[in-house]
């Protein structure tokens, strides 16, 4: 007997006549709903754990992590992927976000882009996708054809798949080896999944990428020792990290090391050898 697909992301809001509310009431009620998200994510930590382990194994063996999604879900995937190189010092092509409609869809909606069930697989082939890689489909509703079709093709080609959705027993979960379903309930504004669903997806993506990078040795202690030094604030942070790790109170020496070796991790290693 098949499980029942429950479309809670489209259920009517628990609030009515919102436009008649005061600004304080609107803000308080949005915050009240947001409080529900973290506990909903907590419930699926065991499933997130399984996906993190699978991704880590693939990446440690030369694979890559792909996110595919449409609309808000696709944008969240692109954001998470784009933050991995500066935060953890990994190559730009280790974590890759793909959005239905291409990069212009990051800034404006592309009509019908999410309705093409074949396009995600074509987009993935542009990156020479293989069974070394992992593909995570992101779809709040769990019904997005672009994502479902992409995951289906991946599984047919022996590629490990995961999914992040906010409806129970959703179609996208059926195409994922590691389906994550964060059930956050009806949105404050009915059907506006950029709100609680988007927050839940962002939290899960943060957990996945951060955990994988920690497992891959991209963090030391609790510090981003592999971060890219793209501005003065980050350079100064790197200097402080070096001073804390060596340890030393010689700020000039730490700055010289960082300028010479270009990374906190290498600076600490070289100073230790010397």
N, C-alpha and C positions, 0 to 999 in steps of 0.2 A: 504494500500500500504506500503510495507516494506521500511525501510530507506536504503539508499545506503551506503555500506561499502567502505570507502575511505582509501586506504593503503598508506598514505603519508610517513610512515617510510621506504618504499621501493622506493619512488620516486627518480629520478635522482638528484644528488647534483646540487646546483646552481653554483658550481665552476667546471672548467674543466682544464685538463692538470696540475693538482695539483703538480705532480712530477717536473714540470719545474719552480715552484714558489721558491722564496727565503725563507729562514727560517723565516725571519720577516713577509713576506707575509702570510705564512702558519699560524703563530701564530696569526696575526691580524685577519685573516678570521675566524679562529676557535673562537676567542673571539667575533667577530661580530655576529656569529651564537648563541653563548652562551647568548648574551644579549637578545635574543628573548625568552629565557626559562622562566624567572621570570614573564614576562607579560602574557605568556600563562598559567602559574600556577594561576596567579591572576584571570583569567577569570573563573576558576572552584572553587574558594573559597566557593561559596554557596553550591556546592555539597560536598566538603570536610567537611563543617560544619555539614551537615546531617549525614555523616558517623561518624564523631567524637562524635556527640551526641549519636548515636546508640551504639558505642563501649563503651563509658563512662557508659551508663546505664547498659550494660551487665557486665562490669568489676566490677561495684559497687554492683552488685547482685551475685558475686561469679564466674563470667565467665572469660574466657581467650581470648586473641587476637592471632590469627594465621595468618602468612603470608605464602602463597605458591607461588612458581615461579620456573622458570628454567633459567639456564645460568646467565647472568648479573642480570636479574630481581630477580632471586632466591637469588643471593649473596647479593643484596641490602636489601632484606628482612631479611636475616640472620644478616647482620651488624646492622640494626636498632633494631632488637630484642635483640641482644647481648649487645647493649649499654644501654638498659633500666635498668638492675639491678645496674650497677655501678653509673649511673647518678642519678637515682631516688630512689634507695634502695628498689626496689620491688623484689619479689621472681623470681628465674630464670625461673619458669614455668608460669609466668603471660603473657608474650609476647614471642611467639615461632615462629621461622622461620623454614620452611621446604623447601628444594630444591630438585628438580627432580634429581635422581641419588644418593641421600644421601650426607653426609658431604664431601666425597671425591670430589664431584662436585664443592665444594667451591674453590678448587685449580686447578682442571683440568676438561676439558670437559668429560662428560660421554656419550658415543655414544647412540643415540636414546632415551635417558632418557625422553626427553620432549614429545615424541610422544605417550606415553602410557596414554590413557584417563582414565584408571581405577586406576592407581597407587597412585594418590594424595589422593583419598578416603581411600585407604589401609594405606597410611602413616599417615593420620589423625586419623584413628582408633587406631593406636598405642598409641595415647594420650587420648583414651576414649572420643573423641569429642562428644559434646552434644549440645542441643539447648540453653544452657546457654552461649555458646561461639559465637565468630564472626570470620569469615574467610575472609581474603582479598587476592584476587588473583592478582599477579603482572605479567604483560605481555606486553612489549612494543608494539608488533605487534597486540596484542589482539586476536591472533589465536592459541596460544600454547595449544595443546590437554591436556597436564597434568593439566594445570590450568582450562581450560574449564570444563573438566570432574570432577575435584574436586569441583568446585563451583556448578555444576549441581547436584551432589550427595548431597551436603550440603543443597541445596534448597529443594530437595526431602525429606530430613530429618528434615525440619523445622529450619535450622540453618541460621542465618543472614549472608549475604554475601556482600562484597564490591569488587571493582576491580580498578586497576590503569593501564591504557593503553594510547597509544599515537596515536591511529587511531580512526577516527570518526565512530560511529555505528559498533564497532567491535564485533565479536562473543562473546568475553569474557564479554562484557558489557551486553549482553542479559541474562547472567546467574547471574548477580549481582543485589542485591536490591539497592545498592548505587554505580553505575558505575561512575568512574572519568576518563575522557578522556582529557589528556593534549596534544593538537595538536601543536607540535613544528616545523612541516614542515620537509622537506628533511634534512638528515644528511650531514655534511661537506664531509664525505666519504660515498658514497651511501650505504645505508643499515646498516651502523655501529651504531646500536642503543645503544652501550655503551657510546655514546657521548651525544647529546642533550636529547635524550629520557631517558638515564640513569640518567642524571643530574635532569631532571624533576621528575622522580620517586623518587630519593633521597630527593628532596625538599618536595615532598608531604608526604613521609614517615616521615620526620622530623616534619612536621606540625602535622600529625596525632598523633604520639606517644607523642610529647611534649605537645600538647593541652590536650590530654587525661590525662596525668600525672598531669598537672596543675589542671584540673578539679577534680582530685582525691585527691588533697591536698598534692602533693609530692613536691611542691615548696612553699617557704615563701618569700613574697616580690618579689624579682627577683633572689633568691639564691637557690642553690641545697642543701638544708638543710638535705636531706635524702641520699646524695651520699655516696658510700662506700669509706672508707679511705684506699685505696689500695697502696698508696705510700706516701712519705714524702711531695711531692708537694701538694697533696690533703689534707693531715693532716694540713699543714701550711695554706692552703686556708680555712679549717674549723675553725682554730683558729681565723683567721681574721673575719670570719662571726660571730663568737660568740662575739668577741670584738665589732663589729659594732652593733649587736642586743641588747646587754645588757643595755646600752653600758658601756664599760670599757677600760682603757688603760693598764690594767694588763695582759700582754701577758702570763705570767706564770700561772695565775689563769685560763685563757681560755684554755691553753694547758692541765692543770690538769683535768678540767671538761671534755674535749674531750677524754682524755685517760681513764677516769673513766667510762663514759657513752657510748662511742663508736659511737656517732652520734651527729651532730650539733643540730638537732632538740631537742633531749632528753637533751642535755647539757643546752640549753637555757631554756627549760621547768623546769628542776630541779633547775637551778640557780634562776629562777624567784620565785619558791616556797620557796626557802631558804631565 
